[in-house]
Structure formats: C-alpha cells, structure tokens
Amino acid sequence: MKKINSTLYLLLLPVLAWLIISIVVPHLDLLFKSFRFENDDGLMVFSLNNYLAFFEDEIYWLTFVKTALYSIGITFLAFVVTFPVAFYLTKVVAKKYSSFMVLLLLIPIWIGELVTIYGWMILLSDSGVINQFLLSIGIIDSPIEMLYTNFSMTIGLLYMSMLFMIIPMMSALESLDDSLIEAASDLGASKWTIFRQIIIPYTIPGIASGSIIVFMLVIGDYVAPNILGGKSSLWFTEQIYNEFLSTFNWNEGAAFGFLLLLLSSGIVWLALKLTGQKLDRVGS
C-alpha cells in the first residue's frame, strides 16, 4: 500500500508542478500587479485605484454588463439549440449512426476557431452566401447588414460553444433508463410531462456542467467578438487586451482580468445555487 501511495504521489508531482508554474504563479503575480498603482510622484504604491478606475469610465462597466448578459443569453441559446440534438443522438437514432454524427460535430474543433470565424465572415458579409441567396430568390432588394454586429458576434460565439453543451448532456441522457420513459408513456403521461418531470430533472447535472463550460468559454472569448463583432460590439476581453497591449497598463489590465474572474465565478456560483446543484456532482 505504501509503495502504491508513493507511486501515486510521484505521478501527481508533474501535474502539480505544471499547475503551480503555469496557473497559480502567473495568477498570483497578476493579483499582485492589480493592486500596484503609480502615484503622482511616480512611485508604485498598493491601492484599489486600478479597480476603482473600472467604475470611473462608463464604457468599462457598460461593456462589463453587456458581456455578462450576452454570455448568459448565449449559454441559454446553446441549451435550447443543442438539447434536441443531444436527445436525438442518444435516444432516437441507432447507435451505429450516432457515433458518426458525433464525429461530424467535432469538425469545428478540428478546423480551429480562427478559420471557423472567417468562414462565418464569408457567410454573413454583404456579398456573402446568405445575402446572395436571399437576393437571388427575391426576398430582399439589398444586402442585409449582418457582419460586424451583435448578431454576427452572437452567431459566432454560439456556433463555437455548442459542442461543449452537447457532450455533457449526451453523457447524462445516455445513463437515463429508457424504461422510465416507456413506463410514464404507458401510464398516460404526455410528452411534455415526460420531458418536464423525467428527462429534464435527470439531465440537470449534464445541463449544468455544459452551461458552466459554455459560459466560461463565451465570457472569456476574444477572437469571435473582435473579428465578427467589430468596433460596434465591444467585449470585456477586448478592454483587457487594450489595457495590456495597447496602453501597456498591466496593473489596470490585471485588475480588469480579476474583475472578469470574479464576475464569471459569481454567476456560476449563483446558477448552481438556483438549480440546487453542487460543483462536485456537476463535474463528475
């Protein structure tokens, strides 16, 4: 037993070293920088000024609120769009076909986010496939401005995050015994009652797990809001990027980064409380 424990500790050492060096240490350094502020005498002092600067400029906290609301909305849309797909792949389609269909869902990850985003630019541009099709069948007389808007940004973020909602829900649905659904149907329960009282309660851990992943990915995304949203669709990660690499104000950028971390962690905690879920059950 002692030999097994020693081997386990040796195997865990590289993982712990990687976590400490690549995650813990950089975050502690950024936390330290977030409290450093250069006063009028040019001296670095510890204060809350970097955090207070967030509330002094309206554009910062408005972008902050917009990022939070859009991230919640996109997470909900991801659930609405992908739940029927997850249910179909686990409970309707034959097993020999479902594996192939899941493989098709993985294609966007293979291609990469940047290439996928540029693909959406081709689709949504004024001379893109969608506008040209609508013009050709006479539905519209002039191209619809879809690119560089909140709409195109939402589409891009939704498309890139849907897979991370489907997989946890499929995992939960696969463990659902079909006999429960059949028994409820034989007893006269409607499809809506079965969905509301059996399927959804059983799938809540998977829904919660997928929602946390999608929300964290969306709220921290930079590529899709910057490329598809353009200048008219500010995202808080762009504000952080500007602080670090445009104005080279690392201290304020670090403060903004930790504000985003607090926001996302707070929303996840609140969602878990409202749904009555525990993080250990969701993550299992």
C-alpha positions, 0 to 999 in steps of 0.5 A: 500500500505504501509503495502504491501511495508513493507511486501515486504521489510521484505521478501527481508531482508533474501535474502539480508542478505544471499547475503551480508554474503555469496557473497559480504563479502567473495568477498570483503575480497578476493579483499582485500587479492589480493592486500596484498603482503609480502615484503622482510622484511616480512611485508604485504604491498598493491601492484599489485605484486600478479597480476603482478606475473600472467604475470611473469610465462608463464604457468599462462597466457598460461593456462589463454588463453587456458581456455578462448578459450576452454570455448568459443569453448565449449559454441559454441559446446553446441549451435550447439549440443543442438539447434536441440534438443531444436527445436525438443522438442518444435516444432516437437514432441507432447507435451505429449512426450516432457515433458518426454524427458525433464525429461530424460535430467535432469538425469545428474543433478540428478546423480551429476557431480562427478559420471557423470565424472567417468562414462565418465572415464569408457567410454573413458579409454583404456579398456573402452566401446568405445575402446572395441567396436571399437576393437571388430568390427575391426576398430582399432588394439589398444586402442585409447588414449582418457582419460586424454586429451583435448578431454576427458576434452572437452567431459566432460565439454560439456556433463555437460553444455548442459542442461543449453543451452537447457532450455533457448532456449526451453523457447524462441522457445516455445513463437515463433508463429508457424504461422510465420513459416507456413506463410514464408513456404507458401510464398516460403521461404526455410528452411534455410531462415526460420531458418536464418531470423525467428527462429534464430533472435527470439531465440537470447535472449534464445541463449544468456542467455544459452551461458552466463550460459554455459560459466560461468559454463565451465570457472569456472569448476574444477572437469571435467578438473582435473579428465578427463583432467589430468596433460596434460590439465591444467585449470585456476581453477586448478592454483587457487586451487594450489595457495590456497591449495597447496602453501597456497598463498591466496593473489596470489590465490585471485588475480588469482580468480579476474583475472578469474572474470574479464576475464569471465565478459569481454567476456560476456560483449563483446558477448552481445555487438556483438549480440546487446543484453542487460543483462536485456532482456537476463535474463528475 
